[in-house]
Amino acid sequence: MIKSMTAFARRELNTPHGVLSWELRSVNHRFLDVSLRMPEEFRAVETTVRSRIAEVLRRGKIDGGLRFHPVATSETELSLNDSLVKLLLAANDKIEGLMENPARPKAMDILRWPGVLEVRETDLEEIQQTVVALFDKALAELVAQRQREGADIQALMVQRRDELGEQVTTVRACLPEILAAQRKRLGDRVAEFRAELDESRLEQEVAYIAQKIDVQEELDRIDVHLAEVGRVLEQDGPVGRRLDFLMQELNREANTLGSKSVDTRSTRASVEMKVVIEQMREQIQNIE
């Protein structure tokens, strides 16, 4: 099944440390181009995130953004080192015994002593694992949306392909009549000169002109290209470039059909084909 390159996904999670949210946007691009924005404390997971994207996506410009809103109590926690406080107080009592008029230390003086207050930082490793797990969910949502939109594009492509096939059928059905009419028209125009021209030479010229206006070969190639379009649409993996190439080939055959045309019906069919081919090319720009 083909995938679109246009999609959006958002995932948010409340954790004991704060609120995490991932936003992923995908638009069409010739190659896979990934741009990530995230807080510096989570840069350690960037390589992992990029590798996860490369595992499931082949084309498209991917913009990813991570936001983290920490809760007031989760950023740091303060813990009192009771053992150190007791040692400091015991040392203070000993020093006071050697002094005549000692001044009792204030609590804030003790708190300022290095090591009395222990700061326990947030466990970044635990949060980083949560960040990656949340990203996996956002990426899965993005891929699912690309697949859904790809299915819609595929249905449109099949419809347009069938329309092209109908135009080919129309031209092929009226081709014998067109060739017969052209032969008669040429014969009528040279009838007045028949006495002055070599009969065999005249037949050769008529056959040559009929060959030049015969578009059977172009119609056969269009059929082959349309069959290939149908086959490619059923493939897994990136197919956008292949389909774009096929559109170029179809457009070339449609142009040749128009240039050889000597009848309004084949001219009209050529124009309709080019319109449908251009519609298909516009859709293909969003296919991975």
C-alpha positions as CSV (number, residue, x, y, z in Angstrom):
1,M,0.0,0.0,0.0
2,I,1.3,3.4,-0.9
3,K,1.8,6.1,1.7
4,S,1.3,9.8,1.6
5,M,4.0,12.2,2.7
6,T,1.6,14.5,4.4
7,A,0.5,13.8,8.0
8,F,0.4,15.2,11.5
9,A,0.6,13.5,14.9
10,R,0.6,14.6,18.5
11,R,1.0,12.7,21.7
12,E,1.0,14.0,25.3
13,L,1.7,12.3,28.6
14,N,1.5,13.4,32.3
15,T,4.4,11.9,34.3
16,P,5.5,12.3,37.9
17,H,8.2,14.7,36.6
18,G,6.0,16.8,34.4
19,V,4.1,16.9,31.1
20,L,5.8,15.5,27.9
21,S,4.4,16.2,24.5
22,W,5.6,15.2,21.0
23,E,4.4,16.9,17.7
24,L,5.3,15.4,14.3
25,R,4.6,17.0,11.0
26,S,5.3,15.5,7.6
27,V,5.2,17.1,4.2
28,N,6.4,16.1,0.7
29,H,10.1,16.1,-0.1
30,R,12.4,14.4,-2.6
31,F,14.4,12.7,0.2
32,L,14.0,12.0,3.9
33,D,14.8,15.2,5.8
34,V,14.4,15.2,9.6
35,S,14.4,18.3,11.8
36,L,14.1,17.9,15.6
37,R,13.6,20.5,18.3
38,M,13.9,19.3,21.9
39,P,15.2,20.6,25.3
40,E,18.9,20.2,25.7
41,E,18.5,17.7,28.6
42,F,16.9,15.3,26.2
43,R,19.4,15.6,23.3
44,A,20.8,12.2,24.3
45,V,17.8,10.5,22.7
46,E,18.0,12.3,19.4
47,T,20.0,9.6,17.7
48,T,17.5,7.0,18.8
49,V,14.6,9.1,17.6
50,R,16.2,9.7,14.2
51,S,16.9,6.0,13.7
52,R,13.3,5.1,14.6
53,I,12.1,7.5,11.9
54,A,14.5,6.1,9.3
55,E,13.2,2.6,10.0
56,V,9.7,3.3,8.9
57,L,9.9,6.4,6.5
58,R,11.9,6.8,3.3
59,R,10.8,10.2,2.0
60,G,9.3,13.4,3.3
61,K,10.3,16.4,5.4
62,I,9.7,15.5,9.0
63,D,9.5,18.3,11.7
64,G,9.5,17.0,15.2
65,G,9.1,18.9,18.4
66,L,9.4,17.8,22.0
67,R,8.1,19.9,24.9
68,F,8.6,19.3,28.6
69,H,6.7,21.2,31.3
70,P,8.2,20.1,34.7
71,V,6.1,20.2,37.8
72,A,7.3,22.3,40.7
73,T,8.3,19.4,42.9
74,S,9.8,17.2,40.3
75,E,12.7,19.3,39.1
76,T,14.8,18.9,42.3
77,E,14.3,17.5,45.8
78,L,16.1,18.7,49.0
79,S,17.2,16.2,51.6
80,L,18.7,17.0,55.0
81,N,21.9,15.2,55.9
82,D,21.1,14.4,59.5
83,S,24.4,12.8,60.3
84,L,26.4,15.8,59.1
85,V,24.2,18.1,61.1
86,K,24.8,16.1,64.3
87,L,28.5,16.2,63.7
88,L,28.4,20.0,63.1
89,L,26.4,20.6,66.3
90,A,28.7,18.3,68.4
91,A,31.7,20.2,67.0
92,N,30.0,23.5,67.8
93,D,29.4,22.4,71.4
94,K,33.0,21.5,71.8
95,I,34.1,24.9,70.4
96,E,31.7,26.7,72.6
97,G,33.3,25.0,75.6
98,L,36.5,26.7,74.8
99,M,35.0,30.1,74.3
100,E,33.9,32.6,77.1
101,N,30.8,34.1,75.5
102,P,29.9,31.9,72.6
103,A,27.1,32.7,70.2
104,R,24.8,30.0,69.3
105,P,24.8,29.3,65.5
106,K,21.7,30.0,63.6
107,A,19.9,27.3,61.6
108,M,20.6,29.0,58.3
109,D,24.3,29.0,59.1
110,I,24.2,25.3,59.4
111,L,22.2,24.9,56.3
112,R,24.8,26.8,54.3
113,W,27.4,24.3,55.3
114,P,28.5,22.2,52.3
115,G,26.8,18.8,52.3
116,V,24.1,19.6,54.8
117,L,21.4,19.9,52.1
118,E,21.5,17.2,49.5
119,V,20.0,18.0,46.2
120,R,18.6,14.9,44.3
121,E,18.3,15.7,40.6
122,T,15.5,14.2,38.5
123,D,16.3,10.8,37.1
124,L,16.9,11.8,33.5
125,E,17.5,8.3,32.3
126,E,14.0,7.3,33.4
127,I,12.5,10.3,31.7
128,Q,14.5,9.7,28.5
129,Q,13.0,6.2,28.3
130,T,9.6,7.7,28.6
131,V,10.4,10.3,25.9
132,V,11.3,7.5,23.5
133,A,8.3,5.4,24.3
134,L,6.0,8.4,23.8
135,F,7.8,9.2,20.5
136,D,7.1,5.7,19.3
137,K,3.4,6.2,19.8
138,A,3.5,9.6,18.0
139,L,5.5,8.1,15.1
140,A,3.0,5.2,14.8
141,E,0.2,7.7,14.6
142,L,2.0,9.6,11.9
143,V,2.6,6.5,9.8
144,A,-1.0,5.4,10.2
145,Q,-2.2,8.8,9.0
146,R,0.2,8.6,6.0
147,Q,-1.2,5.2,5.2
148,R,-4.8,6.4,5.4
149,E,-4.1,9.3,3.1
150,G,-2.1,7.1,0.9
151,A,-5.1,4.8,0.5
152,D,-7.2,7.7,-0.6
153,I,-4.6,8.8,-3.1
154,Q,-4.4,5.3,-4.4
155,A,-8.1,5.2,-5.0
156,L,-7.9,8.4,-7.0
157,M,-4.9,7.2,-9.0
158,V,-6.8,4.0,-9.9
159,Q,-9.8,6.0,-11.0
160,R,-7.6,8.3,-13.2
161,R,-5.8,5.3,-14.6
162,D,-9.2,3.8,-15.6
163,E,-10.1,7.1,-17.3
164,L,-7.0,7.0,-19.4
165,G,-7.8,3.5,-20.3
166,E,-11.2,4.5,-21.5
167,Q,-9.7,7.2,-23.7
168,V,-7.4,4.6,-25.3
169,T,-10.4,2.3,-25.9
170,T,-12.3,5.2,-27.5
171,V,-9.4,6.0,-29.9
172,R,-8.7,2.4,-30.7
173,A,-12.4,1.8,-31.6
174,C,-12.6,4.7,-34.1
175,L,-9.0,4.2,-35.4
176,P,-10.0,2.1,-38.5
177,E,-12.7,4.6,-39.4
178,I,-10.2,7.5,-39.0
179,L,-7.6,5.8,-41.2
180,A,-10.2,4.9,-43.9
181,A,-11.5,8.5,-44.0
182,Q,-7.9,9.8,-44.2
183,R,-7.1,7.4,-47.1
184,K,-10.2,8.6,-48.9
185,R,-9.4,12.2,-48.3
186,L,-5.9,11.7,-49.7
187,G,-7.2,9.8,-52.6
188,D,-9.7,12.5,-53.5
189,R,-7.1,15.2,-53.3
190,V,-4.7,13.5,-55.7
191,A,-7.3,12.1,-58.1
192,E,-7.0,15.0,-60.5
193,F,-3.3,14.3,-60.7
194,R,-3.6,10.5,-61.1
195,A,-3.1,10.6,-64.9
196,E,0.2,12.4,-64.4
197,L,1.6,10.3,-61.5
198,D,2.9,6.8,-61.4
199,E,0.3,4.5,-59.8
200,S,2.7,2.5,-57.8
201,R,4.4,5.7,-56.5
202,L,1.1,7.1,-55.5
203,E,0.2,4.0,-53.5
204,Q,3.5,4.2,-51.8
205,E,3.0,7.8,-50.8
206,V,-0.5,7.1,-49.5
207,A,0.8,4.1,-47.5
208,Y,3.6,6.3,-46.1
209,I,1.2,9.0,-45.0
210,A,-1.2,6.4,-43.5
211,Q,1.7,5.0,-41.5
212,K,2.6,8.5,-40.2
213,I,-0.9,9.0,-38.8
214,D,-1.2,5.5,-37.4
215,V,-1.2,5.8,-33.6
216,Q,-1.7,2.1,-32.8
217,E,1.9,1.9,-31.5
218,E,1.3,4.9,-29.1
219,L,-1.9,3.3,-27.9
220,D,-0.1,0.0,-27.2
221,R,2.6,1.8,-25.2
222,I,0.0,3.7,-23.2
223,D,-1.7,0.4,-22.3
224,V,1.7,-1.0,-21.1
225,H,2.4,2.1,-19.0
226,L,-1.1,1.9,-17.4
227,A,-0.6,-1.7,-16.6
228,E,2.7,-0.8,-14.9
229,V,1.0,2.0,-12.9
230,G,-1.5,-0.5,-11.6
231,R,1.3,-2.9,-10.6
232,V,3.3,-0.2,-8.9
233,L,0.3,1.0,-6.9
234,E,0.0,-2.4,-5.3
235,Q,3.7,-2.5,-4.2
236,D,4.9,-1.9,-0.6
237,G,7.5,0.7,0.0
238,P,8.3,4.0,-1.7
239,V,6.8,4.2,-5.2
240,G,6.5,8.0,-5.8
241,R,9.5,8.4,-8.1
242,R,8.6,5.4,-10.2
243,L,5.1,6.7,-10.6
244,D,6.4,10.1,-11.5
245,F,8.6,8.6,-14.3
246,L,5.6,6.7,-15.6
247,M,3.6,9.9,-15.8
248,Q,6.4,11.4,-17.9
249,E,6.2,8.5,-20.3
250,L,2.4,8.7,-20.5
251,N,2.5,12.4,-21.2
252,R,5.0,11.8,-24.0
253,E,2.7,9.2,-25.7
254,A,-0.3,11.5,-25.2
255,N,1.6,14.3,-26.9
256,T,2.6,12.1,-29.8
257,L,-1.0,11.0,-30.2
258,G,-2.1,14.6,-30.4
259,S,0.7,15.5,-32.9
260,K,-0.4,12.6,-35.2
261,S,-4.0,13.3,-34.9
262,V,-6.0,14.0,-38.1
263,D,-9.4,13.7,-36.4
264,T,-11.2,15.7,-33.7
265,R,-11.9,12.5,-31.8
266,S,-8.2,11.6,-31.3
267,T,-7.3,15.2,-30.7
268,R,-9.9,15.4,-28.0
269,A,-8.7,12.2,-26.5
270,S,-5.2,13.5,-26.4
271,V,-6.2,16.6,-24.6
272,E,-8.3,14.7,-22.0
273,M,-5.4,12.3,-21.4
274,K,-3.0,15.1,-20.7
275,V,-5.4,16.7,-18.3
276,V,-5.8,13.4,-16.4
277,I,-2.1,12.8,-16.4
278,E,-1.4,16.2,-14.9
279,Q,-4.0,15.5,-12.2
280,M,-2.2,12.2,-11.4
281,R,1.2,14.0,-11.3
282,E,-0.1,16.4,-8.7
283,Q,-1.3,13.6,-6.5
284,I,2.0,11.7,-7.0
285,Q,3.9,14.7,-5.5
286,N,2.5,13.6,-2.1
287,I,3.3,9.9,-2.4
288,E,6.3,8.5,-0.6
